Amino acid sequence: MNKIQKIPSGLEKYLGVGEMVLPSEETIRNELAKLPEGKLTTIPMLRESIANQFGVTTACPKTSLKTLRNMMEEKNSGAYKVLNGKGELVASDVELQAELLKSDGFEIDSSKAKPKVVNFKDKISF
């Protein structure tokens, strides 16, 4: 179940002023279902889309990431198609996320500390 709460004053500098939604797994699944085939999205874009849906300032970054990571092993959830804002993989098991992305035809650059989708900006939707 989604929960809306006031953004704590200590986080306003990072998240803004107002309210944030702690999105449920169902809400995140519904957002990911809107992602066109062959496209990726980023956590910031996903959070913004969810926040707009609830009319709040933002979606909680910790809750969003934790929920995505819990969904990552289910290929049909689409959670593996979510990257950070720099195009880097975010799963707890980046090797699994890389494998799933490669199976969809995305190229992964593993030469840096954090694997990244090559030319990810060309493949973003939302």
C-alpha positions as CSV (number, residue, x, y, z in Angstrom):
1,M,0.0,0.0,0.0
2,N,1.3,3.5,-0.9
3,K,1.9,5.8,2.0
4,I,2.2,9.6,1.8
5,Q,4.2,11.5,4.3
6,K,5.8,14.9,4.8
7,I,9.3,15.1,3.6
8,P,11.5,15.2,6.7
9,S,13.1,18.6,7.3
10,G,16.6,17.1,7.1
11,L,15.9,15.8,3.6
12,E,14.3,18.9,2.2
13,K,17.6,20.0,0.9
14,Y,17.8,16.9,-1.3
15,L,14.2,16.0,-2.0
16,G,12.4,19.3,-1.9
17,V,9.6,20.7,0.3
18,G,6.2,19.1,0.7
19,E,5.1,15.5,0.7
20,M,6.6,12.2,-0.7
21,V,5.0,8.9,-1.5
22,L,6.5,5.7,-0.4
23,P,5.4,3.6,-3.4
24,S,4.1,0.1,-3.1
25,E,5.4,-2.7,-5.3
26,E,2.1,-2.6,-7.2
27,T,2.6,1.0,-8.0
28,I,6.1,0.4,-9.3
29,R,4.9,-2.6,-11.3
30,N,2.2,-0.5,-12.9
31,E,4.7,2.2,-13.9
32,L,7.1,-0.3,-15.3
33,A,4.3,-1.8,-17.3
34,K,4.0,1.5,-19.2
35,L,7.7,1.2,-20.3
36,P,7.7,0.5,-24.1
37,E,9.5,-2.6,-25.3
38,G,13.2,-2.0,-26.0
39,K,13.3,1.0,-23.7
40,L,14.9,1.8,-20.3
41,T,14.2,4.3,-17.6
42,T,16.1,5.8,-14.7
43,I,15.3,5.8,-11.0
44,P,14.8,9.6,-11.0
45,M,12.4,9.5,-13.9
46,L,10.5,6.6,-12.4
47,R,10.2,8.5,-9.1
48,E,9.1,11.7,-10.8
49,S,6.4,9.8,-12.7
50,I,5.1,8.2,-9.5
51,A,5.2,11.5,-7.6
52,N,3.2,13.1,-10.4
53,Q,0.6,10.4,-10.2
54,F,0.1,11.1,-6.5
55,G,0.4,14.9,-6.7
56,V,3.3,15.0,-4.4
57,T,6.8,16.5,-4.5
58,T,8.7,13.2,-4.9
59,A,8.7,9.5,-4.4
60,C,10.9,8.2,-1.6
61,P,14.3,7.2,-3.1
62,K,15.1,4.5,-0.5
63,T,11.7,2.8,-0.8
64,S,11.8,3.0,-4.6
65,L,15.2,1.4,-4.9
66,K,14.6,-1.2,-2.2
67,T,11.4,-2.3,-4.0
68,L,13.1,-2.4,-7.4
69,R,15.9,-4.5,-6.1
70,N,13.4,-6.9,-4.5
71,M,11.7,-7.2,-7.9
72,M,14.9,-7.5,-10.0
73,E,15.0,-11.3,-10.3
74,E,11.6,-11.5,-11.9
75,K,12.3,-10.8,-15.6
76,N,8.7,-10.1,-16.3
77,S,8.6,-7.3,-13.7
78,G,10.8,-5.1,-15.9
79,A,12.7,-3.8,-12.8
80,Y,16.0,-4.8,-14.5
81,K,15.3,-2.0,-17.1
82,V,15.8,0.7,-14.4
83,L,19.2,2.4,-14.2
84,N,20.5,5.2,-12.0
85,G,20.7,8.7,-13.5
86,K,24.1,8.0,-15.0
87,G,23.0,4.8,-16.8
88,E,24.6,2.5,-14.3
89,L,23.1,-0.8,-13.1
90,V,21.5,-0.6,-9.7
91,A,20.6,-4.2,-8.8
92,S,22.1,-5.9,-5.8
93,D,23.2,-8.5,-8.3
94,V,24.6,-6.4,-11.1
95,E,25.6,-9.5,-13.0
96,L,22.0,-10.7,-13.1
97,Q,20.8,-7.3,-14.2
98,A,23.5,-7.1,-16.9
99,E,22.6,-10.6,-18.1
100,L,18.9,-9.6,-18.4
101,L,19.7,-6.4,-20.2
102,K,22.0,-8.2,-22.6
103,S,19.2,-10.7,-23.4
104,D,17.1,-7.7,-24.4
105,G,19.8,-6.5,-26.8
106,F,21.4,-3.8,-24.6
107,E,25.2,-3.4,-24.6
108,I,26.9,-3.2,-21.2
109,D,30.2,-1.5,-20.5
110,S,31.8,-3.4,-17.6
111,S,35.1,-1.6,-17.8
112,K,34.4,0.8,-14.9
113,A,33.7,0.1,-11.2
114,K,29.9,0.3,-11.9
115,P,28.6,-1.4,-15.1
116,K,26.7,0.9,-17.4
117,V,24.5,0.6,-20.4
118,V,26.2,1.9,-23.6
119,N,24.5,5.0,-25.0
120,F,21.7,4.7,-22.4
121,K,20.3,8.1,-23.1
122,D,19.2,7.0,-26.6
123,K,17.2,4.2,-25.0
124,I,15.4,6.1,-22.3
125,S,11.6,6.4,-22.1
126,F,9.2,8.2,-19.6
